[in-house]
């Protein structure tokens, strides 16, 4: 049973955006290229473990992969407190336009 078309679309879009082939992604996940193709075509779903790995590979949340919401994750863990504050203020300015 397929969860929804969002997951397949997100996997395909993120893979292409990242410049990763289906074959390369399949090797990262230790699955067949055909499995990746079936996910992208919404013919089947990856396991929960592979959904988590996909989120890590593409630096997005599992929620982003599974839902229609379009929130993206940005890793700020290596930024200083001051740099984070600047970034948050900048993002707020863009949101308020």
Buried (B, 14 or more C-beta within 10 A) or exposed (E): EEBEEBBBBBBBEBBEEEEBEBEBBBBBBEBEBEBBBBBBEBEBBBEEEBBEBBBEBBEBBEEBBBBEEEEEEEEEEEEEEEEEEEEEEEEEEEEEE
